[in-house]
Amino acid sequence: MPEVLEAAHIKPHKYSGPEEVDNGFAMRTDIHILFDTGNLKISAEGEVELSAVARENYGWSIPPRIVIPDYVNRKYLQWRWDNYVGI
């Protein structure tokens, strides 16, 4: 449902992340919030890691791996995995 999707920056603008297609994903609103608060991480290889609280509340509905779209710049995913702890 497109009505519940948002554009999520991988490398946030405040950390010099560009406003470009390769620096984003379309995410469901609640998943976007988990991503931005550091409760959900995605590796450059597509591994999904959840915080303990997110695993308790969302673990059944979020797969352990995703397919990274070809347009995504994996260096931004690696930056976020290594550096970002949340808003």
TORLUM-602906 format. One record per residue (C-alpha): x, y, z; residue number from 1. Coordinates in nm, 3 decimals. Example, Ala and Ser with C-alpha at 12.3 -4.5 7.8 and 13.67 -1.06 7.14 Angstrom:
2
NODE        u        v        w  resi
NODE    1.230   -0.450    0.780     1
NODE    1.367   -0.106    0.714     2
***
This chain:
87
NODE        u        v        w  resi
NODE    0.000    0.000    0.000     1
NODE    0.173    0.316   -0.115     2
NODE   -0.020    0.517    0.144     3
NODE    0.188    0.368    0.427     4
NODE    0.529    0.404    0.258     5
NODE    0.786    0.677    0.322     6
NODE    1.123    0.757    0.174     7
NODE    1.389    0.669    0.430     8
NODE    1.740    0.811    0.401     9
NODE    2.015    0.559    0.458    10
NODE    2.284    0.813    0.543    11
NODE    2.095    1.101    0.706    12
NODE    2.123    1.449    0.560    13
NODE    2.267    1.581    0.889    14
NODE    2.566    1.347    0.831    15
NODE    2.617    1.470    0.474    16
NODE    2.392    1.208    0.319    17
NODE    2.287    1.320   -0.027    18
NODE    1.930    1.378   -0.144    19
NODE    1.970    1.111   -0.411    20
NODE    1.780    0.794   -0.498    21
NODE    2.080    0.572   -0.415    22
NODE    2.068    0.695   -0.053    23
NODE    1.719    0.572    0.026    24
NODE    1.460    0.302    0.061    25
NODE    1.082    0.306    0.051    26
NODE    0.981    0.179    0.394    27
NODE    0.658    0.126    0.579    28
NODE    0.614    0.413    0.826    29
NODE    0.669    0.207    1.143    30
NODE    0.974    0.030    0.996    31
NODE    1.115    0.371    0.896    32
NODE    1.085    0.485    1.258    33
NODE    1.262    0.168    1.378    34
NODE    1.536    0.236    1.121    35
NODE    1.576    0.602    1.220    36
NODE    1.584    0.528    1.593    37
NODE    1.856    0.265    1.556    38
NODE    1.623   -0.023    1.646    39
NODE    1.662   -0.180    1.301    40
NODE    1.987   -0.202    1.107    41
NODE    2.047   -0.329    0.754    42
NODE    2.391   -0.441    0.644    43
NODE    2.532   -0.387    0.296    44
NODE    2.472   -0.759    0.239    45
NODE    2.105   -0.739    0.343    46
NODE    2.133   -0.875    0.697    47
NODE    1.865   -0.726    0.922    48
NODE    1.948   -0.673    1.289    49
NODE    1.689   -0.570    1.547    50
NODE    1.735   -0.423    1.893    51
NODE    1.602   -0.635    2.181    52
NODE    1.285   -0.427    2.213    53
NODE    1.221   -0.433    1.837    54
NODE    1.283   -0.810    1.827    55
NODE    1.031   -0.857    2.108    56
NODE    0.765   -0.648    1.934    57
NODE    0.839   -0.696    1.563    58
NODE    1.061   -1.002    1.536    59
NODE    0.788   -1.223    1.395    60
NODE    0.718   -0.983    1.108    61
NODE    1.066   -0.874    0.997    62
NODE    1.283   -1.116    0.799    63
NODE    1.647   -1.173    0.901    64
NODE    1.764   -1.080    0.549    65
NODE    1.635   -0.862    0.267    66
NODE    1.732   -0.819   -0.096    67
NODE    1.906   -0.484   -0.140    68
NODE    1.775   -0.308   -0.453    69
NODE    2.036   -0.256   -0.724    70
NODE    1.996    0.123   -0.710    71
NODE    2.105    0.144   -0.343    72
NODE    2.461    0.260   -0.280    73
NODE    2.594   -0.001   -0.040    74
NODE    2.858    0.235    0.099    75
NODE    2.574    0.429    0.265    76
NODE    2.441    0.109    0.419    77
NODE    2.790    0.027    0.546    78
NODE    2.827    0.377    0.691    79
NODE    2.497    0.346    0.873    80
NODE    2.577   -0.004    1.002    81
NODE    2.912    0.116    1.138    82
NODE    2.816    0.459    1.269    83
NODE    2.449    0.528    1.327    84
NODE    2.289    0.469    1.667    85
NODE    1.962    0.656    1.617    86
NODE    1.806    0.999    1.619    87
***
